[in-house]
Amino acid sequence: MSCSLNPDDEIVSTWEGNVYSYMNQEKQQLLWKLTGMNISRCLQDKEGMWWSTSRELMYYVDVETGLPASEWTNPWTKETVSVMHVANNPVQGQQGYSDDSVWSETMNSNLVSTKSDVNLFYPNPLTDVKFMPYAPYATYEGGEYFKHFVPQIQLDSEKDSISIDTFFTWERTS
């Protein structure tokens, strides 16, 4: 649903969304919009497990102009800072898991959906004294939550590579 069984095929996914503030006891604010793309392929290892490898770009888009932002003014501190867009290379991971709490499939109305919860917990790269007011913890905590959907009839094929109508949702907390 998220890549081809043919390791020579590259799959392109795109997305758009919004980034909101979540300050304690304040109404959420739209900070900026997002647009991004991912180019991936899947490879099978000797044990039969599938792995994806990809590259992705994501741009923070100015709410007013609709263009990629070069700088941003923090609505609380009024400080203007440069915007660093996302360029992840590589993004790699296992496709499918034995733990059903992480990966599961359901079928409703002839649609198959899978979910993949990626909980993040690793050393905080912002432990510099300069960032302590914003990132005071030694460990970064977050999560990315995906759900893919595809019509069942398109999965009932013997082909290694097919063009399917898949769509997905993505949420991130951090």
C-alpha positions, 0 to 999 in steps of 0.5 A: 500500500505504501510501496511497490514489491518491485525494488526498481519502482519508486513511489512518490507521495505528496501531502499538505497540512497545517501546523498549529500551536498548542500552548497550555490554556490558549486557543490554538493558532495556525502557525503555517501550512506544510507541503511535502513529498517523499520518494521511496522504494522497498527492498526485501531482506534475506529473512523475507522482511520488507524495508523502505528507503526514501528521501523527503522534502517538506516546506513550511508555507507562509499562511498569508502568501502561500509561498515557502517561508524564509523567515517567521515571527514568533507570535509570543516573543515577536522574534523573527527567525530563519525557517529551515525546511525539512530534507530527510535523507534517508528515511528508512524503516521496516514495512509491517510489524509483528506487533498488532498494536503498532501495525494493523489492517481493517476492511470497511466498505471495500477499503483496506486501511493500515495504521503505523504508529511511530513513537519517537524517544531519542537524545534531544539534539537541542540540548545546547544552553541557547535552546534550554528555555524551549527544549529543556529535556535531555530526551526528545519525545514525539510521535508520527501516526500514519494511516494508509487506505486503498480499495481492496480490489486493487490489492487482489492482483498477482502483479509485483507493481501496480498503480493503485489509488492509495491515500494516507493521513499523517499526524505528528506530535512533538 
